[in-house]
Amino acid sequence: MPHLTLITTGGTIEKTYDEASGSLSNRFSIVRRMLTRLRLVDTTISTIELLSKDSLDMTDEDRASIVQAVRAAGGSPELATKSTGIIILHGTDTLALTGELICREIPKPRVPIVLTGAMRPYEMKRSDALQNLNEAIFAVGVLSPGVYCVAHGRSLAFPGVKKDRDRGTFIKA
């Protein structure tokens, strides 16, 4: 039975609308609410709410804590845990930077490590958030160990992934 670890870091995928200020911001994780919209038969998900930041505001220390959380969740070959895959919800603007760092720091992961995000927040119409989360959950069950970006119907292996701002998706560089 799949047991996934989902690490939330914020980003557009989890931004919420504040009616008082009229702004979208990362105030808290909404991933549990998103997961209730999916039918996940025989799949358990442990959630780690690590950060709640726009990825443009992430620091080197934040990225190091993401790598550490991936290691602790069983992504490193030296740690054998029950996790069969790791998903990281991340802002799309700097998702590639974090993916490249994980790829360098954990060159031979034990399980698939998938980074995903959204171009439009979950709470907005025509959001890609739920689609990308669902694809990431599916992807960790079928991909071989490695570091990937999964979004918009595609899986791209690191290194060499970048955001294509003109097309609103990710591509291989």
N, C-alpha and C positions, 0 to 999 in steps of 0.2 A: 504494500500500500504506500503510495507517495506521501512523503512528509516534507513539505516545503517550508523554507524560512523566507519571510518577506521583510525586507529592511526598508523603512520609509525615511526619506530625507527631505521631503517637501517638494518644491518645484510646482510648475503650473498644474500638473495632474491633481494636486491636492489643495489648490488655492480655493478659498471660499469668499463669498461676497459679503461685505459688511454694509448693511443698509444705512447705518448711521453716517458712515464716511463716504459711501459710494465707491469703495475700493475693493480690489481683489488682493488677498494676502494669504500667506502661510501662517495660520494661527494655531492649528492643531491638525493631527492626522485624521483623514476621513476614510482611510483604506478599509476599515471594518464595515462602514456603510456601503462601500463599493462591493465588497465581497458578498454581502447579503443579496446582491442582484445576480449572482452567478450560481449555477447548479454544479457543485463540485462533489461528485460521487466518489466515495472512498479516498478522498484527498484531505489531509489535514494541513493547516497552515499556521505556523507560529509567526507572530508579528513582532518585530523589534522597531519601536518608534525612536529612531536615532536622532534625527534632526527634523526641523520644520522650517526650511529656508528656501528662498529662491536660489537657484544654483549660481546665479551671478554674484551672490553674496557669500558663497562658500570660500573657505580659506584652505590653505595647505593642511592645517590641523584638522579641519572637517573631513577632507579627503582621506587623511591618515586614519581617522576614526572609522570611516567607512571600510577601509581595507581591514582594520582590526576586527570590525564586526563580521565581515565576511569570513575571516580566519576563525573566529570564535564559533560561527555557525557551521563550521565544518567544510569550508571551501578549500582549505589547505590540505595537502596529502598527509601531513603528519597528524591531523585530527580526524578521527573516525567518529562521527556522530550519526544520529538517525536521519539527518537532513539528506534528502535525495536531490535537492536543487535549491538554488538561492536566487531570489528576485530582489532587485533594488529599484524602488520607485525614486526617480531622480528628475530634476529639471533638465529640459532638453538643451538649454544653452551651453551647459558645460558637461553634459553627460559623457561626451567623448573623452574629455580630460580624465574623468574618474575611471572610465573603462580602460584607458591606456595605462593608468597607474595600477589598477588591479592586475592587468595583464603582465606588467613588469614585476610587481611584488609577489604575485602568485602565478608563476609561469606554467605550472602543471597542476591545475585545480583537480580536486577529487570528484567534483560534481559540476554540472552546468551552472554558470553564474550569468544571469540575464539582467541587463539594465534596460529599463523602459521608462517612458514618461508620456507626456501629452502636449500637443500644440495648443489645445484649448482645455480649460479646466473642466473637471468632471461635472460641475454644477451648471455649465453652459450648454445651450442647445448645440447640436452637431459636434459635440466633444468626441475626441478619439480616445479618451481616458479609459473607459470600460473595455473597449475593443483591445487596446494595447495591454491592459492588465490581463485580460483573458488569454490573449496570444502568448504572453510571457509565461503564464501558468501552464499552458499546453506545451510550450517550447522546452521548459526544463524537464518535461517528461520524455521528450524524444531526441533532444540534442545530446551529443557526447560531451564529456567534460571539456570545459573551455570557458572563455569570457565572450559574451555576445551582447549586441543591441538588438532587441526585438520590438518592432513597431510597424504598423501599416502593412501587415501581411508578409513581412520579410524578417529574416534572421541574418544578421551580419556579424561575422566573427572579428574580434579585435586581434591584432592591431589594425589600424587603418580605417576606422569608422569616423565619419564626420557628419555634422548637421548641414543639410542643404537648405539654407534659409529661403531661397527662391521657390523651391518645390514643397517646403514644409514637411520634410521627412529626413531620413538618414541615408547616407550612401557610403560606399567603399571609396576611399581616397586613392 
